[in-house]
C-alpha cells in the first residue's frame, strides 16, 4: 500500500504473533478505507489461537510499513524513525550509535524477527543493522519484561522483516532515492533497492538487495558536520543490505521458515580531525582543525553482520503447539581512530552468538499456558590497532598507518539457559489476569588479560612485559516474575495494571581487565599491584521492578493510549570518565514517567495528533537523598505533534519533534531542540513519487549524542571536536513502485 492510500485510516486492527518468549510480530489486518467498529484486534499466541490485542495488559506501540516508508523516504535512518514514532523512545543520535537512546529511561532489547541484537558487550549499534526497505513493521512493548530475561528493563523493540505472501504470485518492489541539502557537491544521499518475492501455498520466498551511499552532511549554518570520532558517523558511508527468506509448509500442521541477512555499513571519509603537528592541539585548542581534508587511515568505522534465523512450527504436537527457533549471528564492529594521549588507535570487536528457543502452548478454554526453555552462547574477542606514532604525529592524526595490534578488552563468553512459564486466565468475559515466571542461569567466563594501556606501552617499546590480570568464571541465578490484569470497560475502552521484573548485566568486557601496574625491576617488566578481577570483584547483576497502569480508548474519531509507570532498581551502572570502564554501585535508582499518544480525524482525510513522554531519572546519593541522575545516561522528556492529509492521490504530513532540556545534580546539562519535518507523496499511474524535507526550518543544534560525547570524552581532547551537530535542511526525492 502506498503512503497516499492512507485515506480514512483510523485505528487499524493488528495481528500479533507471540513466539517462544513473547511478542514477535504484528501485522495489519484491516482495510484502510474502512473505520473499524471497535478495537477488536487479533492476537495470535505462539502463532495459533487468536485473541484481541486490547487484551494485552501493557503498552504496545506499533509502526506499520506505510509509516516506515513515509519516514524513510524523508531520509531518516532507523534510529530516527523509531524516535519519531515511539513516544517513550529517546531522540536519536543521527549517527551510527544508539548509545543511551533509552526506552522508558532504561535499556531496550532490540530484535530482528525475534532474534536479539543485544550482546554482552553493549556497543549500541543495534539500529545500524537493517535498511528500512526490508522492514515490514515494528512493534514495541514499553516497560520492563520478565519474559525475555536480561536486557529488557526498558522494554522490547522487535523489527519484523518483509516476507513473501502466499498465493500472491510473483511480486517485486523497486526504490530509487536521492537527496541533498545543496550545500556543496559532496552533499548527497543516494539509495537503490530491489526485491522480488513469490511462491504458492506450499512454498514461498523473497530476496532483496539495498545499496545506500552518503556523502558529507551539513548543519543548519551550512558548515560540514564534524565526524563523530567516538562511536562513528554515517557520512561518506556505504551500506549494503542483502536479505533472503523462505517458508515451506511441510504438512497441514507443520511449517519451517528461514531468514538469512548480510549487512555491511562502512565509512570512508576524506575528512578528519587535524590535532596539529606533534598533537599541539591538545595543549592549544586553536591548533585543532576538526574539518581537515587529507584524512587517510587503514581503519575507519563500520559494522558488518551475518545473521541466520530458522523457525519450526507444529500446530498439533501432542495436542499442543510447538515452536522452535534457532539463530546464529556474527558481527564485526570497527571504530574510527581516536587519540590516546601520545598515539592514535582504533578498536575492533567481534561477537558471535548462537541461540535456541523452544516453547509449547496449551489452550484449556478460559485458561491457556505457554512454557518452554531458551539459551544462548555469546562470545567476544576484541583488538586495538595502534597506528605508527611518527606518521600520526607528523600529520596531526590525519594519516594513520597500522603499526601494532594489541588486545582491547578481555575475551568473554556468556552462556545462558532459562525456563519460563506464562499463563492467562479469563475470570470473566471482561476481566483477564496474566502472570508468569522465568528462571535464568548465566555463566560468565573472562579470559586472563594484560591491561590495554600496558599492552600499548609494550608495543611502543616502553616496556618488555607485564603481569596478566586473572580471569575466571562467575555464575548468576535470576528469577523474574510478572503479573498483570486488564479490564474491558467496553469494546473500545480498556484499562490495565501490571508488574514485571527485568534484569541487566553490565558489560563484563568493560568492567574487568583494569589494573594498577608499576615498573619495579630494571628489566622492563610491569608488575601488577591490584586489579578489577573475577575473584575479588564479581560483577553484580541489576534487577528492575516495573509498575504500570494504563488505558487505551477510541471515542468516535479520537484514539488515545496512555500509561504511567515507575521502575525501581538497587544498582546504578555508570562509566569512569578517565578510562570509560563500567562501574556498578549499590545505590537505589528510580525512573518514573508518563507516555501518551492521541490521534483525531477531523475529516475522512485530515488527521492531527500528538505524543509525549515525561520522564525523570533519580538515584540516591551517599546521604540517602534522591538526586537527578547524570545526563550521560538519563532520558530527556520529549514531545511530537503532527498534521496529515491523505486521499487517493496525495499524502502530506508535517511533524515536529522536540527534546526538552535536561540537567542533573552533577552540574551538567543537555540543551533541548525542536526539528520540523515534512513528507509528501503523489500516486502516479505507475508507482509513487515522494518528497521529504528534514529539518524544514533549518535549525542549528548539537545532537543529544554530540552533547553527551563532550561530557564523556572532553577530558581527553578539546571538547569542540566532539560537537556532533544535527543535519540542516535536507531534501529527499524518491520513486517507489510495487508490481
N, C-alpha and C positions, 0 to 999 in steps of 0.2 A: 504494500500500500504506500503510495507516495504521500509526502507531507501534506500536499494540498487536499488530500481526500479525508482530512480530519473533520469535515463538516458535521456539525451536530454531535460531536463526541462529548459524552457526559462522563459517566463513571464506568469504566469498562469492567465487565466480568473477567475474572482471571482464572486460569488453571494453574494450580500449584502442585508440583511434584516433590514429595519428600522422599529422600533416599535414606540410606542406611542410618545416617546420624543427623538428619534434619532437612530443612527445605533446600532443594537444589534447583528447581526451575519453575518459572511462571510462564504461562502462555496466554495470549489473548484469545478469548472465546466469545466474541461478540461482533455484531455488525455495527460499525462506527456510525452508520446513518440512523441507527435506532437508539433511543434513550432507554436504558434498562429500567424495568419497573421496580427493581429492588437491588439490594446488594448481595443477591444470591450468587456469589462467585463460587466456582467449582474448585475444590481442593482434592488432590489425589495423594493418599498416604502410601508411600512405597510403591508408587505407580499402580495403585489399584483403587479401592473403594473411594468414591468421590464424597466430598463434604464442602461446605461453604467456607470461603476464605474469611468471611465475617465470624467464623467460629474460632479463629486464632486469638488467644488472649495475649496479644502483644502488638507492637508497632511494626507494620510491614510497609515498606516503600517499594514501588515498582516502576521501572523505567522501560517503556516499550521500544520497539525498533524504530517507530516513527520519531520519537523524541530523541533517540540516539542519533539518527540520521540528521535531524534538524540541527543539533548542537555540533556534530562533526562537520557538517557542511559549512559551518561558520569558521572552521579551522581549529577547533578546540581538541586537545588531547584527552585521553581517558580520564585522568585525574581531575581536570577542569570540568569535564562533562558531569562527572559524579557530584562535584561540589555544587554545580548549578542546579542539580535535580534532587539531591538528597538533603533535607533540611538540617539534619544533625551531623553531617559530614563537613569538616572544616574546609576553608578555602584552599585551593591547590597551589603548588609552587610554580607552575608554568615551566618546570624543568623536568629532569629525569627522576628526581626523588619525590617520594610522598612522606618524608620524614615528618613526624608529629602531625600528620593530617589525620586527626583522630575522628572516631565515631562516638558521639556522646562523651567526648572528653577522654576516651581511652582507646587502646589499640583495637584494630579490627582484624578479623580473619578474612582473608581475601582468597577467593577460589575461582577457578575456571571449570565449569561443568562438574562441580563438586570436588575438584582436586585442589588441595591447598597450595597456595603460592608462598605461604609463610614458611620460614625456616628458623633453625636455632640461631643462626647469625642474621640478625634483623637489619638488612641492608636497605630496606624501604624502597624497593623498586617494583613492587607488585603491580603498579599501574603502567609500568614500562614493560608490557607483557603481551599485548594483543592490539591490533588495529581495530577501530570501531566498525570498519567494514565487515568484519567477521563476527560481530556481536548481534545476537537476536534480541536479547533482553537482559536486564539486570535486576536482581531482587536484593533487597536489603532488610535484614532484621536488626532493628535498633535494640541496644541493651545487651548486657552480659547473657551468655547462654551456657548452660552446663552440658548441653547435648554434644557440643563439638570438642570440648576439652580445652587444652591450652591454646591461648592466642586470641580468644574471642571475648575479652572482657568488655569491649565496647559494642560488639555486635558482629554480624556476618554480612559480607558483600559477596554475592555469587554472580559471576559473569557467565551467561549461557550463550553458547556459540550457535551460529546458524547451521541448520541441518537440512537434508533433503526431505521433502514431504512425500508421503506415499500417494500413489495414484495421480500425480500431477504431471507425469511425462518428463520431458527434458526442459529444464529451466536454466536461464543464465542471467547474470547481472553484471553490468559494466559501469564503472565510475571513473570520471576524469575531473580533476580539480586543480586549480591554480590560484595562488594568492600572493598579495604583496601589500606593503604599506607605502610603496612608491617613494622610498627614501633614497635608494641607491640601486645600482644594477645587481648587487648581491642580496637585495631584499626580496626573496622569493620563497614560495612554498608550492610544491607540486606533488600530486599523487595520481597514480593509475592503479586500478584494481579490477580484477575479473574473477568471476566464479561461474561454475556450471554444476548442475545437480540433476539427478534423475533416478528413475527406477520404477518399481511397481510395488504391489502389496507384499511381495515376498522379500525383496531386497532393494536398497536404495543407497545413494551416496552423493557426496558433494566434495569438490576440490576448489581451492581458491588461491590466488596469489595477489599480494599487495606490495607495491613499491612506493615509498614516500621519501621525498628529498626536500630538505630545507636549507636555506642559506642563512644569512645574518638576520637578526631581529633588532628592531629599533624601538626606543622608548617614546614617551609622549612628547619629548623635546626634540625628537628626530636624531638622537645620538645612538650609535651602535651599543647594544646592551653588552655589558661586561659578562664574559663567560662565568658560569658558576664553576670555580676551580675546586670546589669541595666535594660535591656529590654528582656533578655532571650536568651539562646543558643539553638542549636539543637544537642548538644552532649548528649549521654546517653538518647536518646529521642525515644519515641514510638508514631507512628501515625496510626490511624485507620480512613479510609475514606469510608463510606458506602453511596451508591447513588442508587436511583431508579427513573426512569422516564417512562412516558407513554403518548400516544397520541391516541385520538379516533376521527374519522370522524363521527360527528353526522348526517350530511346530506351532499349533494354535495357542500354546501357553508359554512358549519359550522364545526369548529374543536375546540376541547378542549384538552389541554395538562397540565401535572403536573410534577413537579420535587421535590423530597424530598432528603435531604442530612443530614447526621450526620458526623461531623468531629471532631476528638479528637487528640490533639497533646500535649504530656506531657513529661516533663523531670524528671528523677530520677537518679541523679548522686551521686557517692560515693566520689567525689572530690569537694572541695570548697576553699574559702579563709580563712586562719588562720590569724586573726589580732593580734595574740599574747595574752597571758593571761592578763586579765583585759584591753584588747584592747590597749596594749602597742605599737602596730604598728602604731597607729595614731600619736604618739609622736616620734617614732623611726622607720622609714620605713624598716630598716634592720630586724625588728622583724616579718615582714609580710611574709607569705608563700602563694602565690596565687595558688599553686597546691597541697594543703594538702589533704591527704586521711583521711577518717573517717568522712566525711560530712553526717550529718543526719538532716533532717528538716521536720516538719509537713507540710510544703508547699514548693513546688518548682514551677518553671514557667510552664505555659501551656495555651492552647487555646482549648475551647470546643464550638462547634457551631451546632445549629439546623437551618435548612432553608427549607421553603416550598414555592414553586412558582407555580401559576396556571395562564394559559393563555386561553382566549377565542377569536376566530377569526370568523367573519362573513363577507364573501366577497360580500354579496349582502344585505346590510341593508339600506333600503330607497335609493337605487341606489348609495350607498357609501360602503366603507369598514370600519368595526368596529373592534377594538381590545380592550380588557380589560385584564389587568394584576393585580393580587392580590398576595401579598407576605407577608411572616412572617419570621422574623429572631430573634433568641435568642442566645446570646453568653456569655460565662464566660471567662474572661482573668485574669490569676493569674501571679504574678511576684515572682522572686527569693528574698529571704531575703536580705535586704540591711541595712547597718549600719547608724543609725540616731544619731550620737554623742555618746550617752550613752546606747543605746539599739538597738536591731535588730528588724526589722519589714518587713512585706511584704503585698502588697495591692492586692485586688481582685475586679474586676469591672464587673458588669452585665449590659448588654444592651439588650433592646427589641425594635424591630422596626416592625411596621405594615404599609404597603403602598398599595396604589391603584392608577392605571393609566387607563385612557380611552382616545382613540383617534379615530377620523373619518378622512377618506381620500376621496377626491372627485377629479376625473380627468375630466378636461374640454378641453382636447386636448393639445394645446400648454401651457396651464396653469393647474397646479394641486395644491391642497390645503390640508394641514394636520392641524387639530385643535383638541383641547381636554383639559382635566384637569388631574392633578395628585396631590396627597397629601400623607403625612405620619405623623406618631406619633412616636417619638424616645425618649425612657425613659432610664435614667441611675441611677443605685444605686451602691455605692462602699463602701468598707470596708477596714480596715487595721488590720492585726493580729500583735500584739506585742508579741514577744517571751520572755520567762522567763529570766529576766536580769541576775540572778545569774548563770544560766546554760550557757548562751551565754558568759558572762564574763569569766567564768572558762575555757571554751573551745576555747576562741578566736573567737567565732561566728561559730564554726564548728557544734555544736549541738544546734538546735533551737526547743524548745517546746512551744506550744501555751500557752499564759498567759492571754491575754485580746483581745477583738475585739472592735475597735472604727470605726468611720466614716473616710473616706479618703478625699472625695470631697462632696460638696453639691449635693443632688439629683436634677436632672434636667429633664425637659420634653420640647422637641422642637417639635412643631406641625406646619405643613406647608400645604398650599393649593395654587395651581397655575393654571393659564390658559395660554395656548400657541396657537399660530398660525404660520404656516410656509408655505410659498408659493414659487413656482418656475415658471418662465416664460421663454419659449424658444423664444427669439427675432427672431433668425434665426435658421437654422439647426446647425450652428456652434457656436452660441453665446447664453449663458444662464445667467439669473440673478436669484438669490435666496435670500430670506430675510424672517425675522420673528421677532416676539416679544413674550416675556414671562413676565407675571406679577405674582409675588410670594408674598404671605403674610406669615410671620413667627411669631409665638408666642413662646417666650422663658420663661419658668417658672422655678424659682430656689427656693429650699426649704430653710427655716431657718437653720442655721448651726453654730456650735461652731468650731473654728479653730482646725485643726488636731493636731497641736503641743500642744494646751491647753487640748484637749481630752486625749492625751498621758500622759500629766502631771497629770491629774486627775486619769487615770487608774493606774499610777505608785504610787499613794498615795501622790503626792506632793501638790495637792490642792483638794478641795472638790467639787467645782462647777465653772461655768463660764457663762457669758452672751453669748447669741447667736447673730450672725450676721443676720440681717433681710434678708429674701428672697424677692420674688416678681415676677413681670411679666413685660416683655418688648415686644414690637411689632416692626416688620420690614416690610416695604413695598418696594419691589425691582422690578424695571423694567429693563429688559435686552433685547438688540436689536442686531440683526445680519444682515449682508448684504454681499453677495459675488457674484462674476461674474467669468465665465470661458469661455475661447475661445479655440476652437479646430482648431489648425493650419492644421492638417490632422488627419487621423485615429490613428496615433501613437504618436502624439505630442500635448500636451495641456499646456496652461498657465492659471494661476488663480490669483485672488486677493480677500481677504476677510477682513472683520472687524467683531469682535464679542466681546461681553461683558460676563465676568464671575463674580461670586460672592462667597466670602468666609466669614464665620462667625467663628471667633476664638473660641477655646474650652471654653465654658462657665464654665465648672466644674473647670478648672484650672485658670480661671480669677476671679471668685467670691469666697467668703469664706475665705478671708485673713484679719486678723485684728491685731491691737496692743492692748495688754492687760497689766494690772498692778494689783498687789495684794494690794488693798487699804484698806482691812479690816483684822481683826485678825481671821476671821472665815474661812479663806482659800478660799475665793471667788475671782475669776479673773474678774475684771471689764473691759469692752470693752471701749477703748479710741477712736479709729477710725477704719474704715474698708473700704474694697472694697465691696460695696453692690449695689443692683439693683437700689435703689432710687437715690443714689448720683453718681454712676459711671457706667452708662449704657454702656455695651459692644457695640462697633460700628462695623458694617459690612464693608467689603472691596470690592469695585467694581474694576474690572480689565478690561481695554480696550486693546484688542489684534489686531494687524495689521499683515497681512501676504501676501507675494507674492511668487509664486512657479511655478514649471513646472515638468512635467513627460514626458519622451521621451523613445522611443525604436527605435534605429537606427541599423538595422541589428542585430548583436549578442550582442549589448550593450544596457542595460536598465539603466535609471537614474531617480531618483526622488530627488528634492532638493527644499528647501524653506528657505527664510529669514523672520525673524519676529521681532517684538518688542511688549512687553506688558507693560502697564503703570498702576500704582495704586497710590492712595493718602494716603495709610496707610502702616505701617510696623509692622508685627507681630513678636515679639521676646520673649525670655524667661529670667526670672530672675534667675541668676546662684545660688543665695542663697537658694531659695525655689522652683525653677523650675516653678513658676507661669507664666501665659501668660501676656504679656503687649502689648498694641496696641498704637502706636504712630502716630500722624498726621504728616507724612513725606512722600514725594514722593518716589516711588520705580519704577525702570525700569529693565526689563530683555530683552536682545536682543541677537540674535544669528543666526546661520546658521546650518541647518541639511541636510545631504545628504547621499545617498546610490547609489552605482553603481555596476552592475554585468556584466561580459563579459565572453562569452563562446568561448574559443579558438578552441575547437573541440566539437563534439556532447557530449563528456564525461567530458571534462576538463573546469572547471569554476574558475575564480578568481573574487574577489570583495573587496570592501572597503566601510566603512561607517564612518561618523564622526559627531560630534556636537561641534561647537564652541559657547560658551555661556559666557555672562558676566552679573553679577547682581550688581546693584548700587542703592544707596539711598542718599537722601540729608541730610547733617548734619545741625547743628543748625545755621551755617553761610550761608546756601543755596548752598553749594558746593556738587557736586556729589562725593561720596566715595564708594569704594567697600564694599559690604555687608559682614556680618560676615560669616566665613566659616562653622559655625554650621548649617546654613540654605541655603547658596548659592550653586549652582551647579558647578562642575568642568567640563571642556571640556573633551571629550573622543574620541577615535578612535578605529576602528576594521579593520583588514584585514584577508582575508581567501583565501584558495585554496582548491578545491574539485574535486574528481574524482568519477563518478557514471556510472556503467554499469549494465547489467542484473544480475550480481552475487555479485559485490562488491560496497561498498560505503565508501569513505575516505574523511575526512575533517580536515584541520589544520587551526586553527584560533587564532589570537592574539587579546587581549582586553587591552586597555591602558586607564588609568585615568591620566590626567595631573595634575601637581602641581597647587594648589590653595592658594592664600593668600588674606588677607583683609587689611583694613586700621586701624585695631584694634590690630595689632602685632600678629596675629595668622595665621597659615598656615597648609595646608594638603599636605602631600607628595604623589605624584603620584606613580603608579606602573603599570607594564605590566605582564600579565599572558598569557601563550600559552596553548591551549587545543587541544587534538587530539581525533577524533572519527572515528570508522571504523565498518563496518558490512559485514557479508557474508551471502548470501542466502543459506540455507540448503535445502535438499529435503522436510523437514517439518519445517517451521518457519525460523528464522534467529538468528544468534549469533553476538553479538556486543561487542567490546572492546573500552572503553573510558578511556582517561587519562587526569585528571585535573592537571593544573599547571605542564605541561610537563618538564619545566626547573627547577622545584623545587625552585621557587622564594620565598625568605623570606621577608615578608612585613606585616605591620599592616593595617587591613582593614580600609576603609573610616569611618565606624561606630566606630571602635576602637579608631581612632584618634579624632573623634568628642566627644566620651564619655569622653576622658581625659579632654577635654575643658569644657564639661558640668559639670562633677562630680569631677574634680580634686581638688576642694576646700574642699571636704568632707572626702577625704581619699587619700593615696598615689596614684599618677597617674598611677603607674606601674600595679595596679590591674585592670585597665580599658584597658590595652594594648591587645585588642582582635585581635589576629593575623589571617592571611589568611591561608587556608589549604595548606599544602605542596603537593608534587606529590602523587596522589591517583589514583588507578586503579579500574575500574568497569567493570565486565563481566556480561552480561545478555543474556537471551534467551527469545524470544518472538515468539508466534505463534498465528495466527488468522485463525479460522476454522469454 
